Amino acid sequence: MAILNNRPVTAIFDARKKTIRAGQETVELPQDLDLAVTSGGTCRADGTRVEIVFRGDGTNCGALLRFARGRQIYRMRVNWLTGYVEVLEGD
């Protein structure tokens, strides 16, 4: 959305509330899903919540998110330079 509209879009990943919000859309995660967030140095973060601002040129602060439910684990890497989001299965 940020690249398409050439304006910043903030995505907020909240492990405590189990929500992901981007723009006006909010997704509620299942309560038995564990979410851990690690962000780059310029992201706003407080340990359980991280805000990633995607800019129109594709840059952002970068982050690694880990979603786990039982033995099923996925990691989502957000590239700080390009904004590319990669989802990987496993720990």
Residue, then its C-alpha position, 0 to 999 in steps of 0.5 A: m500500500a505504501i509503494l502503491n500510494n507513495r505514502p507511509v503505512t504503519a503496521i503494528f504487531d501486538a503480541r500481548k493483544k494478539t493483533i496485527r493492524a495496518g492502516q484501518e484494518t485489524v486482524e485478531l490472532p487466535q489466543d493460542l498463537d504465540l507471537a514474538v517480535t524482534s525489530g530493527g533499531t529504528c522501529r518503535a517497540d516496547g518488547t511486546r509491540v512493534e510498529i513498522v512504518f513502510r515508506g513509499d520508497g519501500t524502506n522500513c525499520g526491518a523486523l523478524l516475527r515468529f508465529a508459533r502454535g504447538r509444533q507449527i512455527y512460521r517466521m516472517r522477515v521484513n527487509w528494511l531496505t526493500g520492504y520485501v516480506e518473506v515467510l519461512e516455515g520452521d524455527 
